[in-house]
Amino acid sequence: MKGGTAKEVRRVILTSSGGPFRGKSVRDLASVTREQALDHPTWKMGPKISIDSATLMNKALEVIEARWLFDLRPDQIEVVVQS
């Protein structure tokens, strides 16, 4: 954000590729392994970040960061998982 205030921001959109489990059903997700979660299709990020990415925990942390770093209301933050 370019030096403005939170009141000037309508929304912030955080995007995500969906990681290694994009397109999987809830049923498929019930049996994923650690190894599958570590096998990110695009990036090699190390185990902690790969697991956070696979579980979308990184998006949760980005929402928290946007909320507190930029003093935004929750309704000003949107997460979009690319399909």
N, C-alpha and C positions, 0 to 999 in steps of 0.2 A: 504494500500500500504506500502511496506516495505522499506521506506527510499530512494526510487528511485526518478527519476524525471518524469515529465509528458511526456517527449519525449520517455521514455522507455515503456510507456503504449500504447498498441494498442487500447484497449477499456475496458470500465467498463460496466458490465451488471447488471442492477438493475432488480430484479424479483418481481412479484406480483402474488398473488393467484386469483385476480379478485374480491375477497370479495363476498358479498351477491348477487351481480348481475351478476356474471360470467355466461355466456351462454344466457343471456337475449337479446332479440331483441331491436332495437331502439324503436319500437312501445311499447314494455313492459316498457322500461325505462321512457317513457313519463308520466306514471301515478304512479310511485313509491311514497311511502309515507315516511315521516321522520321515522316512526316506523320501516318500512322495512329496511331503511338505517342503523338504529341503531342495527339491529339484525344480527350482524356479525356471520357467521357460526362456527368460531373457537375461537375467542378471545372476552373477555369483556374488553374494553379499555376506557370506558367513552365516553360521547357524542361527544366531539370535534374530538377526534382521530378516532372514529367509522365513523363519517360523512366524514372526510378526506379520510379514507380508502375506503369507499363505492363509493366515487366520483373519486377516484384515485388522489386526490389532494396531498396526501402524496408522490406519485411518482413524481409529478411535483416538490415538495419541495426537494426530494432526487436528482433530476437532477440538480437543482440549487446548492445544497450543493456540489455535485460532481464537478460541473463546477468550483466553486469558491474556495472550500477547497483544491482541488487537482490540480488547474490550468489546467483543461482539456478543450479541444475544444469540442463544441457540438457534432461533428461527432465521438468523442471518447466515447460517452455515449449512451448506448442502453437500452431500457426498454422492458422487455418480460413479458407478462401476460400469466401465465400458463393456459392451456386449458384442 
